[in-house]
């Protein structure tokens, strides 16, 4: 037992690390590891290990994952994309459910009961898969947050549909009134308990009833309690409860919850690692042997017919462009909720003696693997082909939002380059919003930063906060996403020198060795300003520098192709005629020939 538990943890964490190294969705590797350790070799048998504790443990883990997902949803984002996302969750889910149920009956030969249950299970997409894919793609426009909202909100909807279908299968004489009561209780009770759980936690934190070191554990306790209480009062309403609880906490302004968010992000990594290994290992060899050509036909139907039809119906009459609708139609990977719900309801259906119950889990896992593999291989090339993602994004993510940073960000925004400021100083964020600069009030180390739609087109990180160590650590954090050569930081003050201040692993020095925080603070608000200078054969870079000796600091260069290059202490581009030089010059200086 000890060896098996250790193996699960080792396989789970190793799969996520390997996925990061290979730039592949870790869920693929997790499922492969779990299948090899379970039905292929028989080394791990979750049913024998955990017995009746297996699915309650999985349910609690899924609840925590959805709570963490709810923490990433914001009212501001909902105002921008909520209408389309809700249409996908309601109209799109209905179309997908009906088409998948028909495919399950006609292609797989399932009875109508299990076929409709399979359709309800496969309605859900996977936030644990979509999130990493969006981080890698960083699509521009509304498709990013639409997919994120759909993936999180549709999970409790899918679980509710599964409850309704299971009720119909096991109790065929259930009236429409009873079914309506199930739906209203699942959604309404879940939402009310979620709001209540959030209110209790906010009350405790606001009145300092919980010490700092216990705030995250108490939050975890309340999430689990809310989920369990909701499920005890109404089956599968717990997922709705924890999603609403996370959303409510993320959007209230009474207490800070950044530390709770960071705790849940770390916990999510561990939970996903363990749960996927357990669920994949719980498959039986007979389940895998039952998969055949009809499974491939079902997968193709879901990708080519069901998902595009659902997106078409849901987005009809919206302002989305055709390319955005096409991208949404191509993105529907299933994830951990589909795996967990299929396993739980297949077990319940098997307890009733239904002969086709066991096959639901195998086909669900097959769909998960197929949709994740296809999405991970095609999403980025498709986004670039559709113009929703750039091969070389030049937008900038700034850490810190002081006055001089906002001036640079606003100038680049006006030149058409995406920018985003991240700061945990509320005054800086409010000032940025007043100036029309996209900004997030959060910790730069928080995962939700990577999920914001405004990161579409962003491919550079500027460490411009007053905390040099935070700049360096954040640079390491974003180097894996943007690449080490696209991580920059402001020059250290003269009091810091040597490897501690100048090590290459800390980021490339912005503009020049002399461009320290104190220098930029003095220059930008006062007698210096940011200017752009088109270069030509008559007035080239040498002419510009000769005219402004000691009066100009080159910052950026816009190439003929529209690319943004950054001047650094160790890499100073050679400007050419036809390019545009952006520099910091004295306000009384001339930046073009008379």
C-alpha positions as CSV (number, residue, x, y, z in Angstrom):
1,X,0.0,0.0,0.0
2,X,2.8,2.4,0.9
3,X,4.6,1.7,-2.4
4,X,1.4,2.1,-4.4
5,X,0.6,5.5,-2.8
6,X,4.2,6.7,-3.3
7,X,4.0,5.5,-6.9
8,X,0.8,7.5,-7.5
9,X,2.4,10.7,-6.2
10,X,5.7,10.1,-8.2
11,X,3.8,9.4,-11.4
12,X,1.5,12.3,-11.0
13,X,4.1,14.9,-10.3
14,X,6.5,13.5,-12.9
15,X,3.8,13.6,-15.6
16,X,3.2,17.3,-14.9
17,X,6.9,18.0,-14.9
18,X,7.4,16.1,-18.2
19,X,4.4,17.9,-19.7
20,X,6.0,21.2,-18.9
21,X,9.4,20.1,-20.4
22,X,7.8,18.8,-23.6
23,X,5.2,21.6,-23.8
24,X,2.4,19.1,-23.9
25,X,-0.8,19.1,-21.8
26,X,0.1,17.1,-18.7
27,X,-3.3,15.4,-18.7
28,X,-2.2,13.3,-21.7
29,X,0.9,12.0,-19.8
30,X,-1.1,11.6,-16.6
31,X,-3.7,9.4,-18.4
32,X,-1.0,7.3,-20.1
33,X,0.9,6.8,-16.8
34,X,-2.3,5.9,-15.1
35,X,-3.4,3.4,-17.7
36,X,0.0,1.7,-17.8
37,X,0.1,1.5,-14.0
38,X,-3.5,0.3,-13.7
39,X,-5.1,-1.9,-16.4
40,X,-1.9,-2.6,-18.4
41,X,0.4,-3.8,-15.7
42,X,-2.0,-4.1,-12.7
43,X,0.6,-2.5,-10.4
44,X,-2.0,-0.1,-9.0
45,X,-5.6,-1.0,-8.2
46,X,-7.4,2.0,-6.8
47,X,-10.6,0.0,-6.0
48,X,-8.6,-2.4,-3.9
49,X,-6.5,0.3,-2.3
50,X,-9.3,2.8,-1.3
51,X,-12.5,0.8,-1.6
52,X,-15.5,3.0,-0.9
53,X,-13.3,6.0,-0.3
54,X,-12.2,6.3,-3.9
55,X,-15.1,8.3,-5.4
56,X,-15.7,10.5,-2.3
57,X,-12.0,11.4,-2.5
58,X,-12.3,12.2,-6.2
59,X,-15.4,14.2,-5.6
60,X,-13.7,16.4,-3.0
61,X,-10.7,16.9,-5.2
62,X,-12.9,18.0,-8.2
63,X,-14.7,20.4,-5.9
64,X,-11.4,22.1,-4.8
65,X,-10.4,22.3,-8.5
66,X,-13.6,24.0,-9.5
67,X,-13.4,26.3,-6.5
68,X,-10.0,27.4,-7.7
69,X,-11.4,27.9,-11.1
70,X,-14.2,30.0,-9.7
71,X,-11.6,32.2,-8.1
72,X,-10.3,33.1,-11.6
73,X,-13.7,34.4,-12.8
74,X,-14.3,38.2,-12.6
75,X,-17.3,40.4,-13.1
76,X,-15.4,42.6,-15.5
77,X,-14.6,39.7,-17.7
78,X,-18.2,38.5,-17.5
79,X,-19.5,41.8,-18.7
80,X,-17.3,41.5,-21.8
81,X,-17.9,37.8,-22.7
82,X,-20.5,36.5,-20.3
83,X,-23.4,36.6,-22.8
84,X,-21.6,34.4,-25.3
85,X,-20.3,32.1,-22.5
86,X,-23.8,31.6,-21.1
87,X,-25.2,30.9,-24.5
88,X,-22.5,28.2,-24.9
89,X,-23.3,26.8,-21.5
90,X,-27.0,26.7,-22.2
91,X,-27.8,26.5,-25.9
92,X,-24.5,25.0,-26.9
93,X,-24.7,22.4,-24.1
94,X,-28.2,21.4,-25.1
95,X,-27.2,20.9,-28.8
96,X,-24.0,19.0,-27.8
97,X,-26.0,16.8,-25.3
98,X,-28.7,15.8,-27.9
99,X,-26.2,15.1,-30.7
100,X,-23.9,13.1,-28.5
101,X,-26.7,11.1,-27.1
102,X,-27.9,10.2,-30.6
103,X,-24.3,9.3,-31.6
104,X,-24.0,7.1,-28.5
105,X,-27.1,5.3,-29.5
106,X,-26.5,4.9,-33.3
107,X,-22.7,4.6,-33.4
108,X,-21.9,2.8,-30.1
109,X,-25.2,0.8,-30.0
110,X,-26.0,2.0,-26.4
111,X,-29.5,1.9,-25.1
112,X,-31.1,5.3,-25.0
113,X,-30.7,5.6,-21.2
114,X,-26.9,5.2,-21.2
115,X,-26.6,7.1,-24.4
116,X,-28.3,10.1,-23.0
117,X,-26.2,9.8,-19.8
118,X,-23.0,9.7,-21.9
119,X,-24.2,12.8,-23.7
120,X,-24.7,14.6,-20.4
121,X,-21.2,13.6,-19.2
122,X,-19.5,14.7,-22.4
123,X,-21.1,18.1,-22.4
124,X,-18.4,19.4,-20.1
125,X,-15.1,20.7,-21.3
126,X,-12.0,20.7,-19.3
127,X,-10.7,23.8,-17.5
128,X,-7.7,21.9,-16.3
129,X,-6.8,21.4,-20.0
130,X,-8.1,24.6,-21.6
131,X,-6.2,26.8,-19.0
132,X,-2.7,25.5,-19.9
133,X,-3.6,25.6,-23.7
134,X,-4.7,29.2,-23.4
135,X,-1.5,30.1,-21.6
136,X,0.5,28.6,-24.4
137,X,-1.6,30.2,-27.2
138,X,-2.4,33.6,-25.6
139,X,-5.2,34.3,-28.1
140,X,-6.2,37.8,-28.8
141,X,-9.8,39.0,-28.5
142,X,-12.7,37.4,-26.6
143,X,-12.1,33.7,-27.3
144,X,-9.8,33.2,-24.4
145,X,-12.1,34.3,-21.6
146,X,-15.1,32.7,-23.4
147,X,-13.4,29.3,-23.3
148,X,-12.3,29.8,-19.7
149,X,-15.8,30.7,-18.6
150,X,-17.4,27.9,-20.5
151,X,-15.0,25.3,-19.1
152,X,-15.6,26.3,-15.5
153,X,-19.3,27.1,-15.5
154,X,-20.4,24.1,-17.6
155,X,-18.9,21.5,-15.2
156,X,-21.6,21.8,-12.6
157,X,-24.2,22.0,-15.4
158,X,-23.0,18.7,-16.8
159,X,-23.1,17.1,-13.4
160,X,-26.6,18.3,-13.0
161,X,-27.6,16.9,-16.3
162,X,-26.1,13.6,-15.3
163,X,-28.2,13.6,-12.1
164,X,-31.4,14.3,-14.1
165,X,-30.7,11.5,-16.6
166,X,-29.7,9.1,-13.9
167,X,-33.0,9.8,-12.2
168,X,-34.9,9.1,-15.4
169,X,-33.0,5.9,-16.0
170,X,-33.5,4.5,-12.5
171,X,-37.0,5.9,-12.0
172,X,-38.7,6.0,-15.4
173,X,-42.0,7.2,-14.0
174,X,-40.5,10.5,-12.6
175,X,-42.7,13.4,-13.5
176,X,-41.6,16.6,-15.3
177,X,-42.3,18.5,-12.1
178,X,-39.9,16.3,-10.2
179,X,-37.2,16.8,-12.8
180,X,-37.8,20.6,-12.7
181,X,-37.4,20.4,-9.0
182,X,-34.1,18.6,-9.3
183,X,-32.8,21.2,-11.7
184,X,-33.9,24.2,-9.6
185,X,-32.6,22.6,-6.4
186,X,-29.3,21.7,-7.9
187,X,-28.6,25.2,-9.3
188,X,-30.5,27.3,-6.7
189,X,-29.4,25.5,-3.6
190,X,-25.8,25.2,-4.8
191,X,-25.7,29.0,-5.6
192,X,-27.2,29.9,-2.2
193,X,-24.8,27.7,-0.2
194,X,-21.9,29.0,-2.3
195,X,-22.7,32.6,-1.5
196,X,-23.2,31.6,2.2
197,X,-19.8,29.9,2.3
198,X,-18.1,32.9,0.8
199,X,-19.9,35.3,3.2
200,X,-18.8,33.2,6.2
201,X,-15.2,33.3,5.1
202,X,-15.2,37.0,4.4
203,X,-16.8,37.7,7.8
204,X,-14.1,35.6,9.5
205,X,-11.2,37.3,7.7
206,X,-12.6,40.9,7.9
207,X,-13.0,40.6,11.7
208,X,-9.6,39.0,12.1
209,X,-11.1,35.9,13.7
210,X,-8.5,33.7,11.9
211,X,-4.7,34.1,12.2
212,X,-2.8,34.5,9.0
213,X,-1.2,31.1,9.1
214,X,-4.6,29.4,9.4
215,X,-6.5,31.4,6.7
216,X,-5.8,29.1,3.9
217,X,-6.6,25.9,5.9
218,X,-9.8,27.5,7.2
219,X,-10.8,28.4,3.6
220,X,-10.1,24.8,2.6
221,X,-12.3,23.6,5.4
222,X,-15.2,25.9,4.4
223,X,-15.0,24.8,0.8
224,X,-15.1,21.2,1.7
225,X,-17.9,21.8,4.2
226,X,-20.0,23.8,1.6
227,X,-19.5,21.1,-1.0
228,X,-20.5,18.3,1.3
229,X,-23.5,20.1,2.8
230,X,-24.8,20.9,-0.7
231,X,-24.4,17.3,-1.9
232,X,-26.1,16.0,1.2
233,X,-29.1,18.3,0.6
234,X,-29.2,17.8,-3.2
235,X,-27.1,15.3,-5.2
236,X,-24.3,17.0,-7.3
237,X,-25.3,20.5,-6.2
238,X,-21.9,20.8,-4.5
239,X,-20.0,21.6,-7.8
240,X,-22.3,24.6,-8.3
241,X,-21.8,25.6,-4.7
242,X,-18.0,25.7,-4.8
243,X,-17.9,27.4,-8.2
244,X,-20.2,30.2,-7.0
245,X,-18.2,30.4,-3.7
246,X,-15.0,30.9,-5.6
247,X,-16.6,33.5,-7.9
248,X,-18.0,35.4,-5.0
249,X,-14.7,35.5,-3.1
250,X,-12.8,36.7,-6.2
251,X,-15.1,39.6,-6.8
252,X,-15.7,40.9,-3.3
253,X,-13.7,43.9,-2.1
254,X,-13.8,43.5,1.7
255,X,-10.8,41.3,2.3
256,X,-7.7,40.3,0.3
257,X,-7.7,36.6,-0.9
258,X,-4.5,36.5,-2.9
259,X,-2.8,34.2,-0.5
260,X,-5.8,31.9,-0.6
261,X,-5.7,31.9,-4.4
262,X,-2.0,31.0,-4.4
263,X,-2.5,28.2,-1.9
264,X,-5.3,26.7,-4.0
265,X,-3.2,26.9,-7.1
266,X,-0.5,24.8,-5.5
267,X,-3.0,22.4,-4.1
268,X,-4.6,22.1,-7.6
269,X,-1.4,20.8,-9.1
270,X,-1.2,18.1,-6.5
271,X,-4.9,17.1,-6.8
272,X,-4.8,16.9,-10.6
273,X,-1.7,14.7,-10.4
274,X,-3.2,12.3,-8.0
275,X,-6.8,12.2,-9.2
276,X,-6.0,11.6,-12.9
277,X,-3.6,8.7,-12.0
278,X,-6.3,7.2,-9.7
279,X,-9.1,7.5,-12.3
280,X,-7.0,6.2,-15.2
281,X,-5.7,3.3,-13.1
282,X,-9.2,2.4,-12.1
283,X,-10.0,1.3,-15.6
284,X,-10.2,-2.5,-16.2
285,X,-8.5,-4.3,-19.0
286,X,-11.9,-5.5,-20.3
287,X,-13.0,-1.8,-20.6
288,X,-10.0,-1.0,-22.8
289,X,-10.6,-4.1,-24.9
290,X,-14.1,-3.1,-25.6
291,X,-12.9,0.0,-27.5
292,X,-13.0,-0.3,-31.2
293,X,-13.6,1.5,-34.5
294,X,-16.9,2.7,-33.3
295,X,-15.1,4.7,-30.6
296,X,-13.1,6.5,-33.2
297,X,-16.3,7.2,-35.1
298,X,-17.8,8.8,-32.0
299,X,-14.7,10.9,-31.4
300,X,-14.8,12.1,-35.0
301,X,-18.5,12.9,-34.7
302,X,-17.9,15.0,-31.6
303,X,-15.1,17.0,-33.2
304,X,-16.6,17.5,-36.7
305,X,-20.3,17.6,-36.0
306,X,-21.4,18.1,-32.4
307,X,-19.0,20.8,-31.2
308,X,-19.2,23.0,-34.4
309,X,-23.0,22.7,-34.3
310,X,-23.1,23.7,-30.7
311,X,-20.9,26.7,-31.3
312,X,-22.9,27.7,-34.4
313,X,-26.2,27.7,-32.5
314,X,-24.8,29.4,-29.4
315,X,-23.0,32.2,-31.3
316,X,-25.7,32.9,-33.9
317,X,-26.4,36.6,-33.8
318,X,-23.4,37.6,-31.7
319,X,-20.6,40.0,-32.6
320,X,-18.0,37.3,-32.8
321,X,-16.1,37.1,-36.1
322,X,-16.1,34.0,-38.2
323,X,-12.5,33.2,-37.3
324,X,-13.4,33.4,-33.6
325,X,-16.3,31.1,-34.0
326,X,-14.2,28.6,-35.9
327,X,-11.6,28.6,-33.1
328,X,-14.3,28.0,-30.5
329,X,-15.6,25.1,-32.6
330,X,-12.2,23.5,-32.6
331,X,-11.6,23.8,-28.8
332,X,-13.6,21.3,-26.7
333,X,-11.1,19.1,-24.8
334,X,-12.7,17.1,-22.0
335,X,-11.0,16.9,-18.6
336,X,-11.1,15.8,-15.0
337,X,-14.8,16.5,-14.4
338,X,-15.9,14.3,-17.3
339,X,-13.6,11.5,-16.0
340,X,-14.9,11.8,-12.4
341,X,-18.6,12.2,-13.3
342,X,-18.5,9.2,-15.7
343,X,-16.7,7.0,-13.1
344,X,-19.2,8.0,-10.3
345,X,-22.4,7.5,-12.4
346,X,-21.1,4.4,-14.1
347,X,-20.7,2.9,-10.7
348,X,-24.2,3.9,-9.6
349,X,-25.6,2.6,-12.8
350,X,-23.7,-0.7,-12.4
351,X,-25.3,-1.0,-8.9
352,X,-28.7,-1.1,-10.6
353,X,-27.6,-4.0,-12.7
354,X,-27.5,-2.2,-16.1
355,X,-25.2,-4.2,-18.4
356,X,-23.8,-1.2,-20.3
357,X,-22.7,0.8,-17.3
358,X,-19.0,-0.2,-17.4
359,X,-18.5,0.9,-21.0
360,X,-19.3,4.5,-20.2
361,X,-16.0,5.0,-18.3
362,X,-13.8,3.5,-21.0
363,X,-15.4,5.6,-23.8
364,X,-15.3,8.8,-21.7
365,X,-11.5,8.3,-21.1
366,X,-11.0,7.6,-24.8
367,X,-12.8,10.8,-25.7
368,X,-10.7,12.7,-23.1
369,X,-7.5,11.4,-24.5
370,X,-8.6,12.0,-28.1
371,X,-9.9,15.5,-27.6
372,X,-6.9,16.6,-25.5
373,X,-4.4,15.2,-28.0
374,X,-6.1,16.8,-31.0
375,X,-6.6,20.2,-29.3
376,X,-3.0,20.3,-28.0
377,X,-1.6,19.6,-31.5
378,X,-3.9,21.8,-33.5
379,X,-4.9,24.8,-31.3
380,X,-1.7,26.9,-31.6
381,X,-1.3,26.5,-35.4
382,X,-5.0,27.1,-35.9
383,X,-4.9,30.3,-33.8
384,X,-2.0,31.6,-35.7
385,X,-3.6,30.7,-39.1
386,X,-6.7,32.5,-38.0
387,X,-4.8,35.6,-36.9
388,X,-5.8,35.1,-33.2
389,X,-2.3,34.5,-32.0
390,X,1.1,35.7,-33.2
391,X,4.1,33.6,-33.8
392,X,6.2,36.4,-32.2
393,X,4.0,38.4,-29.8
394,X,5.5,41.7,-28.9
395,X,3.1,42.9,-26.2
396,X,4.6,43.6,-22.7
397,X,3.5,42.5,-19.2
398,X,4.8,45.0,-16.7
399,X,5.3,44.2,-13.0
400,X,4.6,47.4,-11.2
401,X,2.6,50.4,-12.2
402,X,4.4,53.5,-11.1
403,X,4.0,56.8,-13.0
404,X,7.0,56.2,-15.3
405,X,5.9,52.7,-16.1
406,X,2.4,53.8,-17.0
407,X,3.8,56.5,-19.4
408,X,5.8,53.8,-21.3
409,X,2.8,51.4,-21.3
410,X,0.4,54.1,-22.5
411,X,2.8,55.1,-25.3
412,X,3.2,51.5,-26.5
413,X,-0.5,50.9,-26.3
414,X,-1.1,53.9,-28.5
415,X,1.3,52.4,-31.0
416,X,-0.8,49.3,-31.2
417,X,1.2,46.9,-28.9
418,X,-0.7,45.0,-26.2
419,X,0.3,45.9,-22.7
420,X,-0.8,44.7,-19.2
421,X,0.3,46.0,-15.8
422,X,0.2,43.7,-12.8
423,X,0.6,45.2,-9.3
424,X,-0.5,44.6,-5.8
425,X,-0.7,48.3,-5.2
426,X,-4.3,49.3,-5.6
427,X,-3.5,53.0,-6.2
428,X,-1.3,52.1,-9.2
429,X,-4.0,49.9,-10.6
430,X,-6.7,52.6,-10.2
431,X,-4.4,55.1,-11.9
432,X,-3.7,52.7,-14.8
433,X,-7.5,52.2,-15.3
434,X,-8.1,55.9,-15.3
435,X,-5.5,56.2,-18.1
436,X,-7.1,53.4,-20.1
437,X,-4.2,50.9,-19.5
438,X,-5.2,47.2,-18.9
439,X,-4.2,46.4,-15.3
440,X,-4.7,43.6,-12.8
441,X,-4.7,44.0,-9.0
442,X,-3.1,40.7,-8.0
443,X,0.2,39.0,-7.4
444,X,2.3,38.5,-10.5
445,X,2.9,34.9,-9.3
446,X,-0.8,34.1,-9.4
447,X,-2.0,31.7,-12.1
448,X,-5.1,33.8,-13.0
449,X,-2.7,36.4,-14.4
450,X,-1.9,34.0,-17.2
451,X,-5.5,33.4,-17.9
452,X,-6.5,37.0,-18.6
453,X,-7.7,37.8,-22.1
454,X,-5.5,40.9,-22.2
455,X,-2.4,38.7,-22.3
456,X,-3.3,37.9,-25.9
457,X,-0.4,39.1,-28.0
458,X,1.9,39.5,-25.0
459,X,5.3,37.9,-25.2
460,X,7.7,40.0,-23.1
461,X,8.0,40.6,-19.4
462,X,9.3,43.8,-17.8
463,X,10.3,43.7,-14.1
464,X,9.7,47.3,-13.3
465,X,8.7,47.2,-9.6
466,X,10.6,48.7,-6.7
467,X,11.4,45.2,-5.4
468,X,14.4,44.0,-7.4
469,X,14.1,40.5,-5.9
470,X,10.5,40.3,-7.0
471,X,11.5,41.4,-10.5
472,X,14.1,38.6,-10.7
473,X,11.8,35.9,-9.3
474,X,8.9,36.9,-11.5
475,X,11.3,36.9,-14.5
476,X,12.1,33.2,-13.7
477,X,8.4,32.6,-13.4
478,X,7.7,34.0,-16.9
479,X,10.8,32.8,-18.6
480,X,9.2,29.3,-19.1
481,X,6.3,31.0,-20.9
482,X,7.9,33.8,-22.9
483,X,11.5,32.5,-23.1
484,X,14.5,33.7,-21.2
485,X,15.5,36.2,-23.9
486,X,12.1,38.0,-23.5
487,X,12.5,38.7,-19.8
488,X,13.7,42.1,-18.8
489,X,14.2,44.1,-15.7
490,X,15.1,47.7,-14.7
491,X,18.7,48.3,-13.9
492,X,19.7,47.8,-10.2
493,X,20.7,50.8,-8.1
494,X,24.4,51.6,-7.7
495,X,24.3,50.2,-4.2
496,X,23.9,46.7,-5.6
497,X,26.6,45.2,-7.8
498,X,28.2,41.9,-8.7
499,X,26.5,38.7,-9.6
500,X,23.6,39.3,-7.2
501,X,22.5,42.3,-9.2
502,X,23.7,41.5,-12.7
503,X,23.4,37.7,-13.0
504,X,21.9,36.9,-16.5
505,X,19.4,34.6,-14.9
506,X,17.7,37.7,-13.3
507,X,16.7,39.1,-16.6
508,X,18.2,41.4,-19.3
509,X,18.8,45.0,-18.2
510,X,16.3,47.4,-19.8
511,X,17.5,50.3,-22.0
512,X,21.0,50.8,-20.4
513,X,23.1,50.1,-17.3
514,X,22.4,53.7,-16.2
515,X,18.5,53.4,-16.5
516,X,17.9,52.6,-12.9
517,X,14.6,53.1,-11.1
518,X,15.6,56.4,-9.6
519,X,16.8,57.8,-12.9
520,X,13.6,56.9,-14.8
521,X,11.5,58.3,-11.9
522,X,13.4,61.6,-12.2
523,X,13.3,61.9,-16.0
524,X,9.9,60.8,-17.1
525,X,7.6,63.0,-15.0
526,X,9.7,66.2,-15.4
527,X,11.7,67.5,-18.3
528,X,11.9,64.3,-20.4
529,X,9.3,62.7,-22.6
530,X,8.9,59.7,-24.9
531,X,9.2,60.5,-28.6
532,X,9.1,58.4,-31.7
533,X,11.3,59.3,-34.6
534,X,10.9,57.8,-38.1
535,X,14.3,57.2,-39.5
536,X,15.2,57.8,-43.2
537,X,18.3,58.0,-45.4
538,X,18.4,61.8,-44.7
539,X,18.0,61.5,-41.0
540,X,19.3,58.2,-39.7
541,X,20.2,56.9,-36.3
542,X,23.7,58.4,-36.3
543,X,22.2,61.8,-37.1
544,X,19.7,61.5,-34.3
545,X,22.3,60.6,-31.7
546,X,24.7,63.3,-32.9
547,X,22.0,65.9,-32.5
548,X,21.0,64.7,-29.0
549,X,24.2,64.0,-27.3
550,X,23.4,63.4,-23.6
551,X,19.7,64.3,-24.3
552,X,18.3,61.0,-25.5
553,X,18.0,57.4,-24.3
554,X,16.9,54.9,-26.9
555,X,14.1,52.6,-25.6
556,X,12.6,50.6,-28.4
557,X,12.8,50.1,-32.1
558,X,9.8,49.3,-34.4
559,X,11.0,47.4,-37.4
560,X,9.7,47.6,-41.0
561,X,7.6,44.4,-40.2
562,X,6.1,46.1,-37.2
563,X,8.1,44.1,-34.6
564,X,9.1,45.7,-31.3
565,X,12.7,45.4,-30.3
566,X,14.0,46.5,-26.9
567,X,17.2,48.3,-26.2
568,X,19.1,46.6,-23.4
569,X,22.4,47.0,-21.7
570,X,23.9,44.0,-23.6
571,X,21.9,44.2,-26.9
572,X,21.5,47.5,-28.7
573,X,19.8,47.1,-32.1
574,X,21.2,48.9,-35.1
575,X,18.4,51.1,-36.3
576,X,18.0,51.4,-40.1
577,X,16.1,53.8,-42.4
578,X,12.5,52.9,-42.6
579,X,12.3,51.9,-38.9
580,X,10.9,53.9,-36.0
581,X,13.0,54.8,-33.0
582,X,11.3,55.3,-29.6
583,X,13.4,57.2,-27.2
584,X,13.4,59.2,-24.0
585,X,14.4,62.8,-24.8
586,X,14.4,66.2,-23.2
587,X,11.1,68.0,-23.8
588,X,12.9,71.0,-25.4
589,X,15.0,68.7,-27.7
590,X,14.3,68.3,-31.4
591,X,13.7,64.8,-32.6
592,X,13.5,65.5,-36.3
593,X,15.6,67.7,-38.7
594,X,14.6,71.3,-39.1
